């Protein structure tokens, strides 16, 4: 019996220990709501800059501004006569919540950004400072310098600011930078076969109240999303109208018409058999705040474009329900497939990356991709060849290459060159065209062509 009591006592003590241990392991939450996160952020600002930070006697109006049907996160705004505090946070366990807080004042020109954790700790992301063109330019340049494309092979002494555009909203600018890189392509290209060709880039970076809202390189590379801007990532007009998402940023594509023909800064966009009216200026909300205008320089009727913007919901004083307000317009260049086909390409160099050989003087190697027959043909330097090809996106495959069987001695090495070319050509995997150069990637080998003049 004493042993049984002892055993029972040990069990009770163990259970108490486990219970107490589990209680002790529960996290201590100092911040349980967006409002408490705002308090932490404002206390921090007052401690560091009491003169310019929002005063402690401000009465804030709280509003949930989470977009309709948004899943996985919450967005709230706290406003006063002079200040706005925006808070966003994910829907996760309370102890794992990190509140992103942005404090700004359009009237006074101040901005701050930081992260507040559930335990009450704070990490400053962007210092409390006054918004200005110089600060915005520095932010845009820093973003560009840290972008994957520039870090990979940007040439430092070629980087320059070429243009600054003032947007209509307060403290909003678009900065145009230009620079050269040592290879073609975008992003981190580590491990990829690259053409050794100096490539010029133009980057347009939009800053609104010290927030980067857009960054596009060469009108085709999204620097924020790290991807080529393509139609496959967008909606056509018919899809948008069939399942309308109002007052939320979306991307749509279509063909421009009516530009310069209406009595408004707007045009029609058509795709999927439906039309929508796109506004690029004079976009005024019901509270009379005006959205920044969007440049349509270089846009023409019949162009295929990708537009980022919002489908307006309930009509207002200055707009109709169903109008589309643009925040960015990108004209799509002709597809890579269109550029590849029906052109005579002349080989300039070939071989392994970093060890390219130029084509022997007195020889010419060509390739013509005939879209009407799905056939590729050309000269391999001595013999003519022909085969079939297939393109899926930028993936290229060559099949059934046959050639004539002539032999040539002059210049020396011409037959070895032909053999190396045809072997690499048969192994084609993908291609890219930039600045008039065609690069075909063939495993460890690359072929670099230029379009034949005339």
C-alpha atoms as one frame of an Amber mdcrd trajectory, in Angstrom:
protein
   0.000   0.000   0.000   2.725   2.528   0.793   4.294   1.745  -2.588   0.971
   2.410  -4.306   0.639   5.762  -2.519   4.179   6.668  -3.421   3.567   5.759
  -7.054   0.358   7.797  -7.091   2.168  10.757  -5.570   4.904  10.610  -8.169
   2.317  10.539 -10.971   0.512  13.555  -9.492   3.765  15.481  -9.178   4.724
  14.624 -12.764   1.336  15.767 -14.039   1.600  18.990 -12.049   5.081  19.510
 -13.440   3.874  18.999 -16.982   0.912  21.309 -16.419   3.047  24.015 -14.877
   5.633  23.568 -17.589   3.038  23.966 -20.318   1.648  27.050 -18.617   5.121
  28.485 -18.283   5.785  27.896 -21.978   2.808  29.982 -23.104   4.149  33.124
 -24.812   3.692  36.481 -23.169   1.857  38.667 -25.667   2.404  42.394 -25.318
   0.680  43.222 -28.623  -2.638  41.563 -29.400  -4.188  43.940 -31.955  -3.402
  46.448 -34.680  -4.253  49.289 -32.291  -1.692  48.067 -29.759   0.898  47.778
 -32.552   0.198  51.413 -33.453   0.744  52.412 -29.817   4.146  50.691 -29.784
   5.176  52.401 -33.036   4.029  55.859 -31.930   5.731  55.529 -28.536   8.946
  54.683 -30.365   8.648  57.753 -32.617   7.934  60.074 -29.673  10.958  58.741
 -27.805  13.193  59.435 -30.796  11.670  62.623 -32.231   9.097  64.116 -29.878
   8.976  67.390 -31.791   7.825  65.914 -35.127   6.126  62.641 -34.160   2.323
  62.456 -33.819   1.313  63.808 -30.394  -0.115  61.546 -27.702  -3.438  63.425
 -27.518  -4.522  62.600 -31.089  -7.860  60.819 -31.411  -7.555  58.154 -34.090
 -10.335  56.811 -36.313  -9.865  53.089 -36.993 -11.121  51.453 -40.217 -10.771
  47.946 -41.598  -9.724  48.373 -45.251  -9.079  44.713 -46.057 -10.044  44.147
 -49.728 -13.160  42.101 -50.292 -12.438  38.366 -50.674  -8.862  38.889 -49.451
  -7.642  35.747 -47.687  -4.759  35.388 -45.253  -4.237  38.965 -44.114  -5.787
  42.048 -42.538  -5.336  45.721 -43.476  -6.318  48.573 -41.156  -6.013  52.342
 -41.268  -5.898  54.781 -38.365  -6.461  58.399 -39.396  -6.506  61.876 -37.878
  -6.615  65.327 -39.410  -2.912  65.262 -40.265  -1.693  61.672 -39.953  -2.403
  58.232 -41.393  -1.172  54.966 -39.906  -1.507  51.842 -42.047  -1.222  48.423
 -40.427  -1.123  45.064 -42.179  -0.604  41.639 -40.656  -1.092  37.968 -41.581
  -3.730  35.687 -40.093  -1.478  33.384 -38.045  -1.109  32.287 -34.422  -1.115
  35.388 -32.173   2.426  34.765 -30.914   3.702  34.629 -34.530   2.020  37.830
 -35.687   4.204  40.620 -37.046   2.442  43.924 -37.647   3.808  46.058 -40.492
   3.182  49.693 -39.565   3.514  52.731 -41.826   3.142  56.210 -40.309   2.846
  59.127 -42.740   1.529  62.641 -43.122   0.816  64.112 -46.537   0.207  67.499
 -44.944   3.428  67.606 -42.917   5.535  65.461 -45.226   6.750  62.788 -42.780
   7.094  59.029 -43.256   8.166  56.030 -41.139   7.924  52.261 -41.521   8.570
  49.424 -39.090   7.597  45.961 -37.906   6.056  45.357 -34.477   6.177  41.834
 -33.078   3.700  40.232 -30.696   6.234  40.389 -27.859   6.325  44.187 -28.152
   9.707  44.436 -29.866  10.102  46.750 -32.833  12.313  46.703 -35.916  12.666
  49.951 -37.842  12.463  49.342 -41.600  12.571  52.936 -42.812  13.698  55.841
 -40.630  11.361  58.668 -39.619  12.129  61.334 -42.208  10.574  63.984 -44.373
   9.478  62.961 -47.834  11.320  64.753 -50.627  12.412  64.274 -54.201  15.999
  63.704 -53.076  15.019  61.046 -50.518  12.802  59.355 -53.097  15.563  59.401
 -55.710  18.012  57.874 -53.249  15.495  55.150 -52.408  14.948  54.377 -56.102
  18.680  54.248 -56.803  19.347  52.011 -53.799  16.578  49.669 -54.959  18.101
  49.501 -58.442  21.630  48.910 -57.142  20.339  46.008 -55.025  18.246  44.527
 -57.842  19.261  41.068 -59.025  20.025  42.249 -62.569  22.398  45.040 -61.495
  24.067  42.977 -58.766  24.732  40.128 -61.198  26.550  42.044 -63.934  25.630
  45.739 -63.922  28.517  48.009 -64.934  28.876  50.550 -62.117  30.203  53.550
 -64.028  27.393  53.371 -66.616  24.563  53.889 -64.103  22.933  57.298 -64.421
  19.628  59.033 -63.722  18.291  60.227 -67.064  14.844  61.589 -66.212  12.628
  62.491 -63.261   8.856  62.631 -63.750   6.590  64.370 -61.246   3.341  62.476
 -60.648   0.131  64.222 -59.673  -0.103  62.783 -56.166   1.889  64.469 -53.364
   5.461  63.203 -52.938   5.200  60.953 -55.979   7.872  60.600 -58.662   9.018
  58.220 -61.369  12.792  57.998 -61.767  14.298  56.738 -65.022  17.731  55.138
 -64.719  19.910  53.686 -67.462  22.900  51.362 -67.230  24.790  48.671 -69.102
  25.312  45.055 -68.088  27.921  42.588 -69.254  25.438  39.999 -70.570  21.919
  39.774 -71.875  18.984  38.745 -69.703  17.521  39.712 -66.324  17.754  38.723
 -62.701  20.233  36.306 -61.171  21.502  34.222 -64.098  23.952  32.109 -62.135
  24.474  28.760 -63.854  22.887  29.885 -67.111  24.647  30.034 -70.459  24.960
  33.721 -71.355  25.956  35.712 -74.399  28.915  37.990 -73.733  27.328  41.109
 -75.163  27.092  44.532 -73.521  23.383  45.112 -72.939  21.764  48.483 -72.298
  18.915  48.703 -69.773  16.339  51.343 -68.874  14.585  51.086 -65.507  11.509
  53.111 -64.478  10.991  53.117 -60.711   7.870  54.678 -59.202   7.947  56.086
 -55.666   4.795  57.204 -53.863   5.352  58.737 -50.420   8.611  56.806 -49.936
   7.025  53.515 -50.991   8.174  51.732 -54.159   4.985  51.051 -56.097   6.359
  49.989 -59.484   9.688  48.998 -61.016   9.933  47.887 -64.633  13.074  47.327
 -66.695  13.046  47.677 -70.478   9.232  47.608 -70.450   9.325  43.826 -69.933
  10.988  42.825 -66.643   9.013  43.284 -63.414  11.712  44.107 -60.856   9.331
  43.660 -57.920   8.038  40.238 -58.955  11.287  39.126 -60.610   9.627  37.899
 -63.780   9.068  38.723 -67.418   5.834  40.612 -67.862   3.715  38.417 -70.087
   0.127  38.033 -71.105  -0.111  34.626 -69.415  -0.016  36.317 -65.978  -2.873
  38.700 -66.790  -6.628  38.663 -67.332  -8.339  39.538 -70.560 -11.176  42.043
 -70.410 -13.851  39.354 -70.772 -12.441  37.449 -67.767 -12.384  40.595 -65.623
 -15.959  41.547 -66.485 -17.244  37.996 -65.997 -15.844  37.940 -62.437 -15.341
  41.600 -61.548 -12.948  42.517 -58.731 -13.578  46.135 -57.787 -11.136  48.677
 -56.333  -8.314  46.114 -56.213  -5.113  46.137 -58.270  -5.273  43.674 -61.166
  -3.456  43.208 -64.462  -5.324  43.059 -67.744  -4.211  42.876 -71.352  -5.743
  43.847 -74.651  -5.537  45.932 -77.797  -5.722  49.733 -77.620  -8.255  51.701
 -79.663  -9.730  55.189 -79.524  -6.603  56.773 -78.016  -6.777  60.500 -78.733
 -10.300  60.190 -80.149 -12.414  60.670 -77.004 -13.103  63.871 -75.088 -11.327
  62.425 -72.071  -7.863  61.110 -71.143  -8.971  57.540 -71.853  -9.051  54.797
 -74.469 -10.752  51.477 -75.110  -9.082  48.160 -74.353 -10.364  45.040 -76.105
  -9.662  41.366 -75.444 -11.735  38.217 -75.180 -14.441  39.876 -77.253 -15.190
  42.546 -74.611 -14.237  46.221 -74.213 -13.466  48.411 -71.228 -12.762  52.122
 -70.885  -9.295  52.810 -69.468  -8.492  56.170 -67.868  -4.894  57.356 -67.543
  -5.457  60.898 -66.179  -8.057  62.982 -64.281  -8.796  60.027 -61.985 -10.528
  61.811 -59.101 -12.050  60.049 -56.084 -15.285  61.150 -54.440 -13.284  62.940
 -51.715 -11.550  64.930 -54.501  -8.187  63.223 -54.082  -6.593  62.682 -57.475
  -4.692  59.611 -58.573  -1.338  60.126 -60.325  -1.535  60.269 -64.096   0.074
  57.552 -66.214   2.185  58.279 -69.269   0.887  56.907 -72.559   3.843  58.214
 -74.509   4.816  55.541 -77.009   1.373  53.912 -76.905  -0.508  53.756 -80.205
  -3.841  52.425 -81.347  -3.627  48.708 -82.243  -0.817  48.163 -79.699  -1.121
  45.178 -77.382  -0.598  46.380 -73.834  -0.602  45.147 -70.254  -2.280  47.519
 -67.799  -2.088  47.472 -64.022  -4.963  49.271 -62.345  -8.369  49.089 -60.678
 -11.885  48.406 -61.890 -13.977  51.079 -60.203 -16.965  49.938 -58.180 -19.970
  52.078 -57.361 -20.057  55.158 -59.563 -19.035  58.517 -58.171 -19.141  62.203
 -58.956 -16.189  61.977 -61.339 -16.409  58.442 -62.734 -18.741  55.626 -63.735
 -18.958  52.121 -62.365 -16.900  49.840 -64.570 -14.283  52.425 -65.544 -10.738
  51.107 -65.279  -8.148  53.400 -63.686  -4.615  52.677 -64.858  -1.536  52.889
 -62.657   0.895  51.478 -65.254   0.742  50.825 -68.998   3.295  48.575 -70.709
   3.435  48.106 -74.462   4.338  44.540 -75.363   7.111  44.202 -77.879   6.598
  41.645 -80.643   6.850  38.112 -79.321  10.205  36.365 -79.286   8.760  33.751
 -81.654   7.734  36.417 -84.181  11.206  37.936 -83.985  12.904  34.547 -84.492
  10.962  33.365 -87.492  11.275  34.398 -91.146  14.601  36.173 -90.615  18.008
  35.135 -91.928  20.293  34.757 -88.926  24.055  34.788 -89.452  26.258  33.032
 -86.887  28.754  35.353 -85.170  30.291  33.104 -82.514  29.858  29.677 -80.938
  31.243  27.440 -78.192  31.219  27.297 -74.412  30.315  30.314 -72.293  33.481
  32.297 -71.617  35.331  30.609 -74.478  33.415  31.617 -77.595  35.034  31.284
 -81.016  34.293  33.621 -83.901  33.256  32.174 -87.238  36.144  31.587 -89.636
  36.771  34.424 -92.039  35.522  33.582 -95.507  32.715  31.335 -94.241  29.084
  32.077 -93.478  26.764  29.978 -91.332  23.055  30.836 -91.467  19.695  29.728
 -90.060  16.226  30.608 -91.293  13.170  29.492 -89.284  10.305  29.288 -91.796
   7.014  29.634 -89.929   4.869  28.589 -92.908   6.427  25.100 -93.049   7.819
  24.701 -89.539  11.200  24.076 -91.158  14.644  25.480 -90.444  17.252  25.688
 -93.179  20.530  27.368 -93.955  24.209  26.954 -94.682  26.560  25.273 -92.219
  29.586  26.887 -93.876  30.063  24.302 -96.610  26.928  22.190 -96.804  23.310
  23.253 -96.812  21.068  21.728 -94.170  17.373  21.411 -93.383  15.255  20.166
 -90.480  12.099  20.768 -88.488  11.706  22.817 -85.331   9.209  23.358 -82.540
   8.792  26.344 -80.219   6.925  26.333 -76.900   7.317  29.709 -75.219  11.089
  30.244 -75.543  11.892  26.534 -75.592  13.331  25.408 -78.916  13.844  21.889
 -80.233  15.409  20.892 -83.572  14.663  17.545 -85.197  15.581  15.561 -88.286
  18.523  17.639 -89.475  19.824  16.471 -92.883  22.541  18.076 -95.003  24.310
  17.791 -98.313  27.615  15.912 -98.382  30.103  18.259 -99.999  33.687  18.684
 -98.715  35.779  21.841 -98.565  39.434  22.365 -97.645  39.645  26.150 -97.576
  39.773  27.871 -95.195  41.476  25.462 -92.848  39.126  24.104 -90.170  35.913
  24.843 -92.062  34.660  21.249 -91.864  35.445  20.986 -88.134  33.546  24.254
 -87.612  30.568  22.874 -89.542  30.563  19.691 -87.497  30.636  21.609 -84.204
  27.846  23.919 -85.367  25.487  21.155 -86.479  26.133  19.125 -83.331  25.295
  22.097 -81.106  22.324  23.103 -83.276  20.773  19.634 -82.924  21.002  20.012
 -79.126  19.116  23.343 -79.056  17.084  23.804 -75.853  16.006  27.447 -75.730
  16.576  30.842 -77.292  16.392  34.534 -76.521  16.569  37.680 -78.641  17.803
  41.006 -77.350  19.274  44.058 -79.058  19.155  42.322 -82.445  21.128  39.303
 -81.244  19.786  35.733 -81.246  21.279  33.369 -78.675  20.469  29.659 -78.910
  21.320  27.684 -75.797  22.480  24.146 -76.604  23.402  22.507 -73.311  26.962
  23.598 -72.511  27.277  25.295 -75.919  25.775  28.521 -77.170  25.288  29.912
 -80.662  25.177  33.685 -81.126  23.631  35.079 -84.340  22.906  38.515 -85.777
  20.129  39.313 -88.235  21.390  39.569 -91.815  21.420  43.160 -92.998  19.353
  44.123 -95.996
